[in-house]
Amino acid sequence: MKHATTLKSTARAAEISAAGDFLKKVSLGLLTVLFLLATILFSGTAKADNKDPAEQEKAREFIETFSARAIGVLNNTELTDEQQFGEYRDILNEAFAIDYIARISLSRHRKKASKEELDEYYKLFPEFILKVNSSRLKKLDTTRMEVDKVTPHAKSDIFIRTKAYNADNKGLDVDWRVRADKNGNIKIIDVKIEGISLVATQRDDFTSRIGSSGVSGLNKYMKDIIDGIVFAEDEEEAAS
């Protein structure tokens, strides 16, 4: 009787051990499948290699296409001001990483702003930046742009150095900082004209305005620019 009980216990222990081995194998198999799926998914959304000549050429072609389109709109005398502004809006939304630029321009003040203030800020920013920079673009009077060189920067950005020429053939150095988004689409995240970053300049201006009137005051200023109550050109002249 005692011997039979021992045999039953041994058999039970063997069953438990076998079940444990089976569960281990199943778990390992499941982990392997999950790992393979993760590898496939992340390889599909991995950031582009900015040191890859193919990616650099893609960035060059992007800026060439973008600049040709923008210059074409700028010099098209058949377009009304409203039509020209609409074309600029399309270019801005397609070529620039507006949400990213908005966050960088607001900088650390995002943490201090209320949800309502942030919602209004992000709603106003695209139209504000369009209104300000369309007037700046007209002042440049650009007739052609040539790519000088393409340089990778940091881990994921690429600088495209261009020369912008006006009707008098006077050139300006314009550096475009671009980055591929999660879908592999190249977007402009900053522009430097003669070494001056437009994003950094915008951030400094916003910081100054927030310091004196808060994010709500900044939102009012942006709305006034959009509505034509305040003109960016007048603001720049007053600051200079």
N, C-alpha and C positions, 0 to 999 in steps of 0.2 A: 504493500500500500504506500509505504513511504517512498519506495523506489519509483512508483507510478507518478506520485506527486512531483518528485524531482524532475522526472522526464517532462511533465506538463509545464513546469516552471521554465525549464530549459527551452522548450519549444516556444513558449510565450515570449521569452527574452529574444529568441531568434527572430520571431515575427516583428517585434518592436524594433529590433536593430535593422531588419530589412526595410521596414516602413520608413525608418529614419533615413536610411541610405537613399530610398526612392525620393523622399521629400527634398533631400539635398540636391539630387540630380535635377529634379524639377525646378528648384530655386535657381540653380546655376544656369540651367537652360533659359529660364525666364530673364535672368540678369543679362545673359549674352544677347538675347533678342533685343532687350531694351537698349543695351549699349550700341548695337548695330543701328537701331532706329535713330538714336540720338546722333550717332556719327553721320548718318545720311542727312538728317534734318539740319544739323549745324553746318555741315559742309555746303549745303545749299544756300545758307544765309551768312556765310563767313564774309568778313570784310575783304574788299579787293586789296591786292598787294600793290601799294603805290610805287614800289620799285620795279614792278613788271613793266617792260617797255610797251607792251600792248595796252596796259592801263594808262600809261602816260600819253600814248598816242590817242587813246579814247578821250582823254581830258583835253588834249590839244584840239581835236576835231570839235569837241563840245563848245569850247570858247570861240573857235573860228566861226561856227554856225551861229552861236548866240550873238557875237559882235556884228556879224554881217546883217543879221535880222534887225538888231537895235539901230545900227547906222542907217539901214534902209528906211526904217520908220522915221528917224530923226530928220532925214533929208527929203522925205516925201512931201513936197509942197501941196499935193492934191488932197492930203488929209486935213480935215478940220481939227481944231484943238481937242474936241471931244473924241474924235476917232483916234487921234494920236495917243491920247491918254488911255483909251481902251486897249490899244495895242501894247502900250507899256505895261498895263496891268496884266495882260496875258503873259508877257515875257517874264515879268517879275514872279508870277505864280509858278511858271514852268521851270525857270532857271535857278531861282534862289531858294535856299533853305530858310524860308521866312520864320517858321516856328523856332528854329534854332537861333537865328539872329535876334529874334524878339527876346528869348531867354537870356542870351549873352548881354544884350543891351540893358536889360533890367538888372542884371547881375545879382548881387547879394540882397537887393531890396525886395526880391520875390518873397523872401521869408517873412518880411515885416508887413506885407500888403494883405488886405482882407481878400476873401474869395471873390467878393463883388468887384473890388478894385482890379484884381487880376483878370477876371472875366472881361471887364471893359477894356483893359489894357491890350489884351491879346486880340480883341475884336477891332480896336482902333489901329493897331500897329501896322498891318499891311497897307492900309490906305494912306496912313501918315507917311510911311517910308516911300511910298510911290509918289506922293505929292512933293515931298522934299527932293527926292533924287531925280525926278523927271525935269525939274527946273535946273538942277545942277548939270544934267546931261546936255541940255540945250546950250548952257554956257560953254561947254567944252567945244562945241561946233566941230565934232569929229567927222571926218570924211572917209577915213580908212584906218584899219588897225592891222598890225602885223605881229605875229608871234615870234618872239626872240628866242626864248628857251623854256624848257619844262623841267621842274625840279621837285623831287619827292620831299615831303616835309613831315617830320615826326613819324607816327606809325601808319596813318591813313590818309593824310592830306597831300595835295599836289599844288605847287605854285606854277602858274603860267605867266611868265613875264611877256608883256606885249608893249608895243609902241603905238600910241594913238596920235594920228596926225590930223591937223585941222586944214582949212582951205589954204592957209599960207605955208603949209608943209612944215609947221612947227610941231615937234613931237613931245609927248609926255610919256613917262614910264608908268604903266598901269599893270599891277600885279593882281591876278585873280587867284584866290585860294579856294580850291574845290575839294569836295569829299563825296564819295559814293555813299548813298543811303542803304538801308537794309535790303532794298530791292535791286541794288546795283546801279541805280540811276545817279548820275553825277549832278551835284548841286553846288552853287556858289555860296560860300559861307562868309566871305569877306572880300573887300576890294581895297587895294592900296594905290593911291595916286601920288606919285613922287614920294613914296615912302610913308604917306599918311594913311592910316587905316580908317576907313569909314565907320566900321563897327566900333572901334575903340573911341573914335570921336563922338559917335552917337551915345555910347555908354557914359562917357565923361559928361556930356551935356545933360543926359537924363539924371545922373547922380547929383549934379548941381541943382537941377530943378526940384528933385525929390527932397534935397536938403533944405530947400526954402519953403516948399509947399506940399510935400508929401506925394505919394503916388496918385492921389486924387487930383492934386494940382497938375501933375504931369499929364494925366488923362485929359484934363480940361485944355491944356496947351495943345495936345495932339488934335483934339476935336476942333479947336479954333483954327489950326492949320488946315485941316481937312475942309472945314466950312468956309475958308477964305477970310475969316475974321482977322487972323494974323498971317503974315506972309513970311516964309522961310528966308527969303532974300533979305528982308528988312531986319530979321533977327540976326543974320550973319553979319550984316553991315554994322549993326549996333555993337556986336561983340568984338569986332575987329578994331 
